[in-house]
Amino acid sequence: MTRPSPDPVNRFLRLVTGPEPELDEAALAVAAGAAPDPETAAADAVRARAALDELADGITGVDSLVNRLFVEGGFHGATENYGDPRNSFLPDVLERRTGIPISLSVLAIEVGRRAGVDLEGVGMPGHFLLRVPGTQRHLDAFDGGRRLDLRGCEKLFRATTGSGPDVAFGPELLPRVSTRQILARMLENLRASYGRAKDHANLEWVLRMRLGLRHRGPELVRELGDVLAAQARWDEAARLMETWADGPGRGSRSGAEVLDEVRVEARKHRAHLN
């Protein structure tokens, strides 16, 4: 498999550095990582923006938005092949009319924004939701925009996470999330999908984007090192891990034992070069 161009990663990192990025542009930047070339990514983005504009035309409120997307538009949750990476990419969601909770929520947020209908993302564990700001009106984009009260949210939470009555449920599990938090959750979904498939080339750009969202722990760095090593890029893997372990102030944020483990893994990667 051809190694993906670093340009999509660099563009994504530029978007998420500084002020909160526009959600639609950041979501399109994520999708560009899987495109075969920059020209295809650019064309996909142009079509996606036009489709969002078209969907927003004539929407007058939340109910109108739900009707436009999930009745007239036929958007629906991907109950089959849930883990297909295309279910996370906004251009594919628009074309195929199917997605997972967070990608369908991103669709609704961006169509609503264009129509002057404000919706916010809700990072409930196990299942991403939407909410009308300032209310307790929650919507499940994966289930046709179904309206949920607090009891309905709890029922969905327990069904998706398997949590029993010993786990308390309340508004604290229904937090409004930022654009960066939405992007991190999208990338975690892709990390899981590509990880299960052992698709190292695509997992690489996902991990590089995820690391750009101010992640400081060793887990993703070590995983990216393993992904590079799986592509016989041992020197690059070793340098990545050494740079992280010896970074400014690293000792004050990570235990000495963890740092030593990362350095040992770096030496193991270098051993393949001998």
C-alpha positions in Angstrom: 0.0 0.0 0.0 1.3 3.5 -0.9 2.2 5.6 2.1 -0.3 8.4 2.5 0.9 12.0 1.8 1.7 14.0 4.9 -0.1 17.0 3.5 -3.5 16.0 5.0 -2.0 15.6 8.4 -0.2 19.0 8.2 -3.3 20.7 7.1 -5.3 19.2 10.0 -2.6 20.2 12.5 -2.7 23.8 11.2 -6.5 23.9 11.6 -6.4 22.6 15.2 -3.6 24.9 16.3 -4.9 28.2 17.7 -8.6 29.1 18.0 -11.3 26.5 17.9 -11.6 25.4 14.2 -14.8 25.3 12.1 -16.3 21.9 12.6 -17.1 21.3 8.9 -13.6 22.2 7.7 -12.0 20.1 10.4 -14.2 17.1 9.7 -13.3 17.5 6.0 -9.6 17.7 6.9 -10.0 14.4 8.8 -11.6 12.8 5.7 -8.8 14.0 3.5 -6.4 11.7 5.3 -8.1 8.7 3.6 -8.2 10.3 0.1 -5.9 8.8 -2.5 -4.5 12.2 -3.5 -4.9 15.9 -2.7 -7.0 16.6 -5.8 -9.6 14.0 -4.8 -9.7 15.4 -1.3 -10.3 18.9 -2.6 -13.0 17.8 -4.9 -14.7 15.8 -2.1 -14.6 18.9 0.1 -16.2 21.1 -2.6 -19.0 18.6 -3.1 -19.6 18.2 0.6 -19.9 22.0 1.2 -22.3 22.3 -1.7 -24.4 19.4 -0.3 -24.5 20.9 3.2 -25.7 24.2 1.7 -28.4 22.5 -0.3 -29.6 20.5 2.6 -29.9 23.7 4.8 -31.9 25.6 2.2 -35.4 26.3 3.6 -35.0 24.8 7.0 -36.9 26.8 9.6 -36.2 25.1 12.9 -35.2 21.9 14.7 -38.2 19.9 13.6 -37.7 21.1 10.1 -34.1 20.1 10.3 -34.9 16.6 11.5 -37.5 16.2 8.8 -35.1 17.4 6.1 -32.3 15.1 7.1 -33.9 11.9 8.3 -37.2 11.8 6.5 -36.7 13.7 3.2 -33.0 13.1 3.0 -33.1 9.5 4.2 -30.0 9.7 6.4 -29.8 6.8 8.8 -27.6 5.0 11.2 -25.2 2.4 9.9 -26.6 -0.7 11.6 -24.6 -2.9 9.2 -20.8 -2.6 8.8 -20.8 0.0 11.7 -17.0 0.0 11.8 -16.6 0.8 8.2 -14.3 3.9 8.2 -16.4 5.6 5.6 -19.1 6.0 8.2 -16.8 8.5 9.9 -16.0 10.7 6.8 -18.3 13.6 6.2 -18.1 13.4 2.3 -19.0 9.7 2.4 -21.8 10.2 4.9 -23.3 12.8 2.6 -23.0 10.6 -0.4 -24.0 7.2 1.2 -26.6 8.8 3.5 -25.4 6.7 6.4 -23.1 7.1 9.3 -22.4 6.5 13.0 -23.8 8.7 15.8 -21.0 11.3 15.8 -20.7 11.7 12.0 -24.5 12.1 11.7 -24.4 14.6 14.5 -21.7 16.6 12.8 -23.9 16.6 9.7 -26.9 17.9 11.6 -24.8 20.6 13.4 -23.3 21.9 10.2 -26.6 21.8 8.3 -28.3 23.5 11.2 -25.5 26.2 11.4 -26.1 27.1 7.8 -29.9 27.4 8.5 -29.5 29.4 11.7 -30.5 26.4 13.9 -28.2 26.0 16.8 -27.3 22.5 18.0 -24.5 21.3 20.2 -22.7 18.0 20.5 -23.2 15.9 23.6 -20.4 13.5 24.5 -22.4 10.9 26.4 -20.3 7.8 27.0 -21.1 5.1 24.5 -23.3 7.1 22.1 -22.9 10.7 20.8 -26.0 12.9 21.0 -27.3 16.3 20.0 -28.9 19.0 22.2 -30.8 22.2 21.6 -28.7 24.7 23.7 -30.2 25.8 26.9 -32.7 22.9 27.0 -32.9 19.3 27.9 -34.1 18.4 24.5 -31.7 15.7 23.2 -31.7 14.2 19.8 -30.3 10.9 18.6 -29.0 11.5 15.0 -28.3 7.7 14.7 -32.0 7.0 15.2 -33.6 9.4 12.8 -33.3 12.4 15.1 -35.4 10.8 17.8 -36.1 13.1 20.7 -34.9 11.9 24.1 -35.6 13.2 27.6 -33.2 12.5 30.5 -34.7 9.1 31.1 -34.4 8.2 27.4 -30.7 9.2 27.5 -30.1 7.0 30.5 -31.8 4.0 28.9 -29.6 4.5 25.8 -26.5 4.9 27.9 -27.1 1.7 29.7 -27.9 -0.2 26.5 -24.8 1.0 24.7 -22.3 0.7 27.6 -23.7 -2.3 29.5 -23.7 -0.2 32.7 -25.9 -1.5 35.5 -27.9 0.3 38.1 -24.8 0.6 40.3 -23.4 3.2 37.8 -25.1 6.6 38.5 -26.4 8.5 35.6 -27.1 12.2 35.5 -26.5 15.5 33.5 -22.7 15.2 34.2 -22.7 12.3 31.6 -24.3 14.6 29.0 -21.6 17.3 28.6 -21.5 19.8 25.8 -18.3 19.0 23.9 -16.0 21.3 21.9 -15.0 20.9 18.3 -11.6 19.5 19.4 -13.3 16.9 21.6 -15.6 15.9 18.7 -12.5 15.5 16.4 -10.7 13.5 19.0 -13.7 11.1 19.3 -14.0 10.8 15.5 -10.3 9.9 15.3 -10.6 7.4 18.2 -13.4 5.7 16.2 -11.1 5.5 13.1 -8.2 4.4 15.3 -10.3 1.4 16.4 -11.5 0.6 12.8 -8.1 0.7 11.2 -6.5 -1.0 14.2 -8.9 -4.0 13.9 -8.1 -4.2 10.2 -4.4 -3.8 10.9 -4.4 -1.1 8.2 -1.1 0.4 9.2 -0.9 3.1 6.5 -4.3 4.6 7.4 -3.7 4.1 11.1 -0.6 6.2 10.8 -2.3 9.4 9.7 -5.1 8.9 12.2 -2.6 8.6 15.0 -0.6 11.6 13.8 -3.8 13.7 13.7 -4.8 12.4 17.1 -1.4 13.3 18.6 -1.9 16.8 17.3 -4.9 17.4 19.6 -2.6 18.2 22.6 -2.1 14.6 23.6 0.8 14.2 26.0 0.7 10.6 27.2 2.8 7.7 25.9 0.1 5.4 24.7 -0.5 7.0 21.2 3.3 7.6 20.7 4.1 4.0 21.4 1.3 2.8 19.1 2.5 5.1 16.3 6.0 3.7 16.8 4.6 0.2 16.4 2.7 1.2 13.3 5.9 2.6 11.7 7.9 -0.5 12.7 5.2 -2.7 11.1 6.0 -0.8 7.8 9.7 -1.5 8.3 10.4 2.1 9.2 12.3 1.2 12.3 14.6 4.2 12.4 11.7 6.6 12.2 9.9 4.7 14.9 12.9 4.9 17.2 13.4 8.6 16.6 9.8 9.3 17.3 9.9 7.6 20.6 13.2 9.1 21.6 12.1 12.6 20.7 8.9 12.1 22.8 10.8 10.6 25.8 13.4 13.4 25.8 11.1 16.2 25.1 11.1 19.4 27.2 9.6 18.9 30.6 8.7 15.3 29.9 10.2 14.1 33.2 7.8 16.3 35.1 4.7 14.9 33.4 5.6 11.2 33.0 7.0 8.8 35.5 10.7 7.7 35.1 9.5 4.1 34.6 7.3 5.0 31.7 10.1 7.1 30.0 12.5 4.2 30.4 10.0 1.8 28.9 9.6 4.1 25.8 13.4 4.3 25.5 13.7 0.5 25.7 11.2 0.2 22.9 13.1 2.7 20.8 16.3 0.6 21.2 14.4 -2.5 20.1 13.3 -0.7 16.9 16.9 0.4 16.3 18.0 -3.2 16.7 16.3 -4.1 13.4 18.7 -1.8 11.6 21.8 -3.8 12.6 
